[in-house]
Amino acid sequence: MPWTIERLRLAIVALAAALLFAIVGSFFYGRWRLRHIAQDLPARLGLQIQQSTQGFVLSQSNDQGRTIFTLHAARAIAFKSGGRVLLHDVEIDVFNQDGKADTIAGKDFQYDRNNQIVISQGEAHIVLHPPQSTAAGAPNKNAAQVVRVTTHGLVFSQKTGVATCSGEVDFQVADSSGQAVGAEYDSKQGHLLLESQVVLTTAMQNHPAVVHASQAIYDRDVNQVHLQQPRYSSGNDRGQAGMATVVLRADGSAERLDAQDDVQFASAGGTAVRAATMHAQLNENSRPQQVHFGGGVQFTQDQPKQQGAGSAREAVVEFDAQGHARRAVFDREVQFHQRMDAGQNHLQRTLNGDHLVLHLLAGKNGQSQLQAADATGHAIFTSRSVSPGHPPQETQMAAQSLQASFLPGNLIQHIEGVEQTRLRTVAANGDIDTSAGDTLSIDFAPSAASNVPTKPKAQTKGASSGATNALAAQTIRTAVQTGHVVLQQTTPAKKGAASNGDTSKGDMSGPQVATATATRAQYEAANDTLLLTGQPVFRDVQLEMTANRMEMRRTTGEMTATGAVQTTLRSNQASSGAMAGGLMGGSQPTHIVAQQATLMQATQRAVFSGQARLWQGGNTVEAPVIEVSQKRQALLAYGSASCTQCVHSTFLGQAASQQAPLGQTAKPSPANPTSANSTPGTAPATSKISGPSMFRVVSQRLEYSDAERKASFLNHVEVISSSGQMFADHAEIFLSPATGLHAEKQQNFSSGRNNPPQSSVERIVATGHVRLVQPGRRATGARLVYTASDGNFVLTGDSKELPKVFDADRGTVTGQVLTFASQEQAIIVRGTSAHATTTETRVKKK
């Protein structure tokens, strides 16, 4: 039969159908053969299968009927001997107290029915669910906190509810993962124990972090992780402790961290903290909000140009939302030490107190910068600058409360002290300066370089250096201290001098102490000036001064006092060698009042102006200007050139201040020697030395030297006494030593039984156009000498003109020497050599 297209198509279809039936038949035959082989295999291997099931469920409940766990398997093969069951695709649900189940799952397990244990035949997984939270939104976050553990060789006990593994363990929670060796899961207690070599890799503040621990326990019921010997590292940040507990939120983030047993932390910025305990509150991003250190805290800071250390019994650090420290509080036994380097110069600072609060600000590099500090309870701040080749300088501030503000770089900007404030400075020259008051406010120089001068300023002694050094040392720019201000400067003894400070004999080489008191003290570094107001008083071994205002300039070594100036000077000269006495020596002090006074410490010189008045005992000097030199024990007083404002001086006469012993005869004056052509007068024995009791002198200028006990008067000189008036161009008054006539008086003074001995006029010498005016007579000459020992005035002339006297009763008398004898109330005239005659004129007693 011929092949047509239709027949060919039918043949192809038939052939395809036959091929399909052959393939299907071969498949089913192979399945049948495989089933027979599987059924025969256990027998061939010596195994006896009791039963094989698809889908295996094992459940256990407690006495109350609550399900404890349920075991699910996709397939189970039970063996006839040993009570063993092979389980495939297993999941064990272990129910929590709140009914939520933890799970243990794996591919292949073996169930030992006799011992009621389930043994993983390979990899097994434990999934721990957190306890159900009642907080709003918490259920949606719980999935993030699920703990997933991967084990090998896991053994789960049905009796105890404990799963154990001795091999390597991997675990994961949220975005963190880790490894350990050995694990134990207690389903009844809700504990997961990682037995050893725990390593957790996580992220802290957006930075990778690794935590190592010798052991870790996750307590699901309280949602806490307990770590033994944890060690933390993140970049250059480090931390460790003996034990630590992490309290977790429902979303898996850390809420609190508690650590104890030698807690240590070190940051990348060089800050390290060590304490016995630590409690840290963390935000949702696991960043610290507040950290409390207790049981003794030690901290250090190590930066390229700054090193610091400190300690306290407790410390609390508060952080901002970004995890930067913003406030630190230290309590009890607080101590801070800091060193700042500027080239070869070093600044060392310490702060001690009972309570300290540091206010911090995040810097550009993320490191916290010190912004302010509040210290209370016996707070003491010390700053010490060290520069090569220069003595160290030190400033110490103390108060019940100190508040300070800082510039970038931890440079101090301002400090205020309240209640019992004290300031102590050790200057480059060794002076120790202190001040105390109710309040203290200090501004500091902004640059660290100003802390240590490259060249020390010249130091001076006494008022100006003492007061300014107390406020100007190191970084201080301005300072104000108020309320019962007391300043003191101690100048060290000169090299090789005794250091006992005894100046009773005029020894000024030992340690010197100067003090000042005021209501307010203000220092300005721009002009190196200290201003004292509010009844200021200054005292040192030689000087005591009060005024309305005192301004002390360290650069020039001057002190200016204005308004109601009152000054008391004491002699610094040794009493041995020269007889004590005069206007500035002896046992009596010298007093000065004026409207203004300027003290120049470098030269120990003082200038008093504005109705100035100086006195010692009965001797006084009044002038527009009085200059006093303590070093030379001298003074200069002067008025206007025309003497419209003159110098007025008053000197005590011996007749008023001292008495001669009974029966003593007054000695004749050396200026009135006896001769054949003269008739000397002899004073009769009397108990009283005659002569003026007081001398008042008016002049345009006065120069006085205590070493010579001599007062020199220049221009427009007028001497007024009870014996009359004396006029001259110049005059000199010599004072007697205070102990010259009566040593017993000095002894009485030292014992406090009598007034101190007083210097008095011993001799007066007037020269140049001398005029002597007495009641009823006038005398002129070139030179006049008064001696207190005999009370006589001796008048002489010069080569051009002899002395002469005009007497209202006797007329005019001229001679080579005219002697006015106070005791005899007589004038003794001595003639010239050409006319060897003596004329004596008696005058009636007035």
Sequence and secondary structure as in RCSB ss.txt:
>XXXX:A:sequence
MPWTIERLRLAIVALAAALLFAIVGSFFYGRWRLRHIAQDLPARLGLQIQQSTQGFVLSQSNDQGRTIFTLHAAR
AIAFKSGGRVLLHDVEIDVFNQDGKADTIAGKDFQYDRNNQIVISQGEAHIVLHPPQSTAAGAPNKNAAQVVRVT
THGLVFSQKTGVATCSGEVDFQVADSSGQAVGAEYDSKQGHLLLESQVVLTTAMQNHPAVVHASQAIYDRDVNQV
HLQQPRYSSGNDRGQAGMATVVLRADGSAERLDAQDDVQFASAGGTAVRAATMHAQLNENSRPQQVHFGGGVQFT
QDQPKQQGAGSAREAVVEFDAQGHARRAVFDREVQFHQRMDAGQNHLQRTLNGDHLVLHLLAGKNGQSQLQAADA
TGHAIFTSRSVSPGHPPQETQMAAQSLQASFLPGNLIQHIEGVEQTRLRTVAANGDIDTSAGDTLSIDFAPSAAS
NVPTKPKAQTKGASSGATNALAAQTIRTAVQTGHVVLQQTTPAKKGAASNGDTSKGDMSGPQVATATATRAQYEA
ANDTLLLTGQPVFRDVQLEMTANRMEMRRTTGEMTATGAVQTTLRSNQASSGAMAGGLMGGSQPTHIVAQQATLM
QATQRAVFSGQARLWQGGNTVEAPVIEVSQKRQALLAYGSASCTQCVHSTFLGQAASQQAPLGQTAKPSPANPTS
ANSTPGTAPATSKISGPSMFRVVSQRLEYSDAERKASFLNHVEVISSSGQMFADHAEIFLSPATGLHAEKQQNFS
SGRNNPPQSSVERIVATGHVRLVQPGRRATGARLVYTASDGNFVLTGDSKELPKVFDADRGTVTGQVLTFASQEQ
AIIVRGTSAHATTTETRVKKK
>XXXX:A:secstr
    HHHHHHHHHHHHHHHHHHHHHHHHHHHHHHHHHHHHHHHHHT  EEEEEEEEEEEEE TTS EEEEEEEEE
EEEESSTTEEEEEEEEEEEE TTS EEEEEEEEEEEETTTTEEEESSEEEEEE      STTHHHHGGGG EEEE
EES EEETTT EEEEEEEEEEEETTEEEEEEEEEEETTTTEEEEEEEEEEEEEETTEEEEEEESEEEEETTTTEE
EEES EEEETTEEEE SEEEEEE TTS EEEEEEEEEEEEE TTSEEEEEEEEEEEE TTS EEEEEEEEEEEEE
EEETTEEEEEEESEEEEEE TTS EEEEEEEEEEEEEEEEEETTEEEEEEEEEEEEEEEEEE TTS EEEEEEEE
EEEEEEEEEEEETTEEEEEEEEEEEEEEEEEETTTEEEEEEEEEEEEEEEE TTS EEEEEEEEEEEEE S GGG
GS SS      SHHHHHHHHHHSTTEEEEEEEEEEEEEEEE   TTS  S   TTS  SS EEEEEEEEEEEEET
TTTEEEEESS EEE SSEEEE SEEEEETTTTEEEEEEEEEEEE   S SSSS  BTTT SSS EEEEEEEEEEE
TTTTEEEEEEEEEEEETTEEEEEEEEEEETTTTEEEEE  TT SS EEEEEEBHHHH    TT      TTS   
TT         SS  S SEEEEEESEEEEETTTTEEEEEEEEEEEETTEEEEEEEEEEEE BTTSS HHHHHHHH
TTSS      EEEEEEEEEEEEEETTEEEEEEEEEEETTTTEEEEE  SS   EEEETTTEEEE SEEEEETTTT
EEEEE  SSS    EEE    
